[in-house]
């Protein structure tokens, strides 16, 4: 697949490469996009859907290992079976700066980590300077194998440095209690959020997920209006 070629180019050092999705892509047979190297380029989904399947207990179970560039206008569907690995997320395991705009994560994440998973809907770890805007998580985050995963975030798992979040929505359709510590990001002192929403999943025990400053709890009907 051409998208796999993009990942190979990044691994070879052509890390400012740009890619555009011209249609929906089933990427399930390939796993991750960028498994090695740092992505400084741009991936524009043009609002197409990228369907992924990441499993086999792979380290950093996310499509992009290190994001320095931009991912925008992309819907990610499919599944991530993190196993006992940390840092599962629909866009990137680590973002060193970088931009994530207009992305939707309709993905099912399962985890067998006991304790700190640092999973998230979009980006697992924001290592400083991440700008994430108008993004939605409407997937699931669930334990498997009787695990008790903790210390994850709704949009970002952990903000090591300053993270900007604007107009984002955390709207899980299902999640196990205790996994997601904060709606926006853990280490909330490093998060500056504005105009973001948490849509509480009806009938689901979220285990006291914390609400970051800049997030408002609403129901789905209110959000739609």
N, C-alpha and C positions, 0 to 999 in steps of 0.2 A: 504494500500500500504506500501511496505517496507520503502519507503522514508519518509512516515509519521511516521513510527516507529522510524526512525533516529531523527526526530524532537522531538518526545516524550522522547527519551533517553536524549537529550540535556536538555529538561525542567526538567528531573528528576535528573540532575547533572552529567550524563555521557557525559560531554561536549567535550571530546577529541575523540569522536567516528569518525571512518572513513567510508565513503561510496563510492561505485563505481557503476555507471550506466552500466548495461549490454546491455541495449537496449533503444530505445526512450520511454519516459514515458508521459502519459497524466495525469497530476496532477490537472486538472481543478476542480474536485469536492471537493478538499481539501483546496484550497486557498494557505496559506503560508506553508513553511516547518518548520522553527524554529520561533515559535510565542512567546516563553518565554525562557530566559536563554541566555548564551553566547556560541557561537560555536567556540571552539578551535581546532576542528578536521579538516578533509579534505574531500572534496567532489570532486571526479574525474569523470567527465561526459564521459570520453573516446570518446569525440566528438559526443555523442548522443544528442538528443533534448529533453528538458524538457518543456512541454507546461503547462502554468499556467493560472489561472483566479482569480484575486483578485479584489473584489468589496465590496459592502455593506458599504462603507465609513469607512473601517477599519483603525485604527491608524497604522502608519509606514507600508504603503502598499508595502511591498517588501518580497521576499521569505524568507530571513534571517533577523532577527531583529538586532543582534549584532554579527559581524564577527571579530573574533580574529585569526582564522585559515586560511585555503586555500580553494579556489574554483578554479578548473582548467578544461580545455578541455570540456567546456560545452556550448551548445547553448540553449538559453532561448527564447521561442516563446509564443504567446498567448496575454493576455491583462491585464492591470492594470487600473481599474477605481478608481482613487484616491478620487473622490468626493471632499470634503472640507479638506481632510487630507494632511499634508505635507509628504515629504520623500518617494515618489514613485521612485523605481529603480528596475532593472531586477535582481540584485544579492542581495544587502543588503541595509537596511536602514542606518545602522551605521557600520563603519569599524574602529576598535580600533587596529591599525596595520593591520595585515592580508595581504594576497596575493590573487590576482585575475589574473590568467594567461590563455591566449588562450580561452577567452570566447566571444561569440557573442550574442548580445541582439537584436533579431528580434521581438520586442514587441511593442504593441500599448498602449501608456499611454494617458489617458484622465484625465483632472483636472478641478475642479470647484472652485479652490482656487482663491480668489481675492487678489492679492498681492503676497507676498513671499511664493513660493511653495517648494523651495529647492528640486525639483525633479532632476533626472539625468538618463542617459542611463544605467549605471552599479551600481554605489554606490551613495546614496544620500548624506551622510556626512562622510568624512574621518576625524576621530577624532585624527589622528596622526600616522604616520608611514605606511600608506597604500602603498603597492607596486603593481601596476597594469600594466600588460605587454601584448602586442599583443592582445588587445581586440577591438571589433568592435561593434558600435551601428548602426544598419541600420533599425530601426523601426520608429515610429511616436510619436510626442508629440503634443497634441491638447487640446484646451479649449472646454468645454461644458457648457451649461446653461448660455451663455453670460458672462462667467467669463473672467477675465484678469489676468492670472497667470504671475508672474515675478520671477526673482531671482533663476533660475535653471541653471544647467550646462549640457554640452553635455555628458561627461563621468562621472564626479563627480560633485555633486551639490554644495558642499562647503568643502573646506579643512581647518579644524580647526588647523591642524598641518601639518608637512612635508608630502607631497605626492609625490611619484615617479611614473612617467608615461612614458612608453617606447613602441614605435611602435603601438600606438593606433589610431583608425580611427573613427571619428564622421561623419557618412554618413546618416543623416536622410532622409527618403523617403518623409516625409511631417512634417512640424511643423508650429505652429502659431507664428507670429511675437511677440517679446517681452518676450517670455517664457524663452528662453535659453540666458543667459547673456554672458557666455563664452563657447568656444568649449571644453576645457579641464576641468576647474574647476573655480568656483568663489573663491574669496580671492587668487588671482593668485600669490601673494608673497610667498605662501606656496607650490606652485606646481613647481616641477622640471620635465619638459617634454622634451623628446628627440625622434626625428624621428617619430612624430605624424602628422596626416593629417586630414584636414577638407574638405570633398567633398560637395560642395555647391549644395543643391537640386535645380535642374533646374526649373525655373518658380515659385519659392516659395519666398515670401517676408519674410526674416528671421528677419527683424527688427533690423539690425545692431549688430548681435551677435559678441562679441569680440573674437579676436584670441589670445590665450595664446602663450607666448614664447615657442618654441619647436614644434609648429604646423605650417604646411604649407598648404595653400589653393591649391587644385588641382581639376581637373575635373575627372570624372570616367574613361575616356579613358586613361588619363595620369597615374592614379593610377594603372590601369590594366597592363600598359606597364612596 
